[in-house]
Amino acid sequence: MNMVLQESLANCLVLKQHLFTFHMKEGELFRDHISQFITFLNDLKKVGVQIHGEDQAMLLLCSLPP
């Protein structure tokens, strides 16, 4: 695998990890949390990864505190 593909794959995996482990911090404004969530989705879209609506909703709900 060439270096560009390896870097692209590694970047994609890091972006996915950030999204899948994303949690709202104590005292964080909901508006800021949503903004960061949308940024993660847009960054993934730029590297060709689409997260479908139902999955987006589930990930967002799971990122909220109990």
N, C-alpha and C positions, 0 to 999 in steps of 0.2 A: 504494500500500500504506500502511495507516495505521501510526502510530508504534508501537503496541503489537505489531502483527504483525512489524514490522521488528526490534524489540528481542527478541521471542521467537525469531525466526529467527536473529538474531545470537548469542543465548545458546545456542541449540541447536548452532550451528556451532562455537562455542568449546568447548562440552562434548565434542563429537565429536572435535575436534582434540586436546584433552587426553587422551582415551582412546586415540586412534590413534597418538599420539606418546609414550605412557607407557612408561618404561623403569625398571628397577630400578637404584637408585643403589648404588655400591660401599659396602659395609658396612651397607646397609639390611637390617633383619630381614625374612625372608620373610613373616612374619605381618603386618607393617606394610604391605608391598607389596600383599598380598592385600586388606587392609582398604581401602587407597586405591583399588584396582581396583574393589571392590564399591561404594565411594562414587561413583565415576564412573558405574557402571551405574545406581545408584539415582537419581542426579541426572538422567540421561538419561530414565529411566522417568518421572520427575516431569513432564517436558516432552513426554511422549508418544512417546518413541523407545524401541523394543524392540530389543535386540541378542540374537539367538537363541543358544542353547546352544553350537552348534558354533563360531559366530563368537566368542563369549566365550572359549572354550577356545583358539582360535587367537590371539586378541589377547593373552591372558594368557601363553601360551607365547612369543610373539614379544617380550613385554616383559622376558623373563628374559635374563640375560647368557649369552653363548655358553659 
